[in-house]
């Protein structure tokens, strides 16, 4: 099980590597990462207590989809360790 801080850290690193300035906010039971891309606000929501063992893969897939939708994923995708 990945801790939510690790999930947030990985998502932040990916967004910064793609040239975004993410804003971290407390959404109660969820942590929200928000950034602006091409004049549109994008949001990634991560649970504070992920109960699924695939939480990391799911959050990475959602982030990849958001980045692909804005065209940033066409660049080389940096690996986050």
C-alpha positions in Angstrom: 0.0 0.0 0.0 1.3 3.4 -1.0 0.9 6.3 1.4 -1.0 9.3 0.1 2.0 11.5 0.6 4.0 9.3 -1.8 1.2 9.5 -4.4 1.1 13.3 -4.1 4.9 13.5 -4.3 5.0 11.5 -7.5 2.2 13.5 -9.1 3.8 16.8 -8.1 7.1 15.6 -9.6 5.4 14.6 -12.9 3.6 17.9 -13.2 6.7 19.9 -12.5 8.7 17.8 -15.0 6.0 18.7 -17.6 6.5 22.4 -16.8 3.3 23.0 -14.7 3.0 24.9 -11.5 0.7 22.7 -9.4 -1.3 24.0 -6.4 -1.9 21.6 -3.5 -5.1 22.0 -1.6 -6.9 20.2 1.2 -10.3 18.9 0.0 -11.4 17.3 3.3 -11.1 13.5 2.6 -9.1 14.1 -0.5 -6.0 16.0 -1.6 -6.4 18.0 -4.7 -3.7 19.0 -7.2 -4.7 21.8 -9.5 -2.8 23.4 -12.4 -3.6 25.5 -15.4 -3.0 24.3 -18.9 -3.9 26.3 -22.0 -6.2 28.5 -20.0 -8.1 25.6 -18.5 -7.9 24.5 -14.9 -7.1 20.8 -14.4 -7.6 18.9 -11.1 -6.3 15.5 -9.9 -7.9 14.2 -6.8 -6.1 11.7 -4.5 -7.7 10.0 -1.5 -6.1 10.6 1.9 -6.5 6.9 2.7 -6.2 4.9 -0.5 -7.7 1.4 0.3 -6.9 -0.1 -3.1 -3.5 -1.6 -3.7 -3.6 -0.2 -7.2 -4.1 3.4 -6.1 -0.6 4.4 -7.4 -1.3 2.9 -10.9 -4.7 4.5 -11.0 -3.6 8.0 -10.1 -0.7 7.8 -12.5 -3.1 6.7 -15.3 -5.5 9.5 -14.6 -2.6 12.0 -14.6 -1.3 10.6 -17.9 -4.7 11.0 -19.4 -5.0 14.6 -18.3 -1.6 15.4 -19.6 -2.2 13.6 -22.9 -5.4 15.5 -23.3 -3.5 18.8 -23.2 -0.7 17.5 -25.4 2.1 17.5 -22.9 2.4 13.8 -22.9 3.6 13.9 -26.5 6.9 15.1 -25.1 9.2 12.5 -23.6 7.6 11.2 -20.4 10.1 11.5 -17.5 10.3 8.6 -15.1 9.6 9.4 -11.5 11.4 7.2 -9.0 
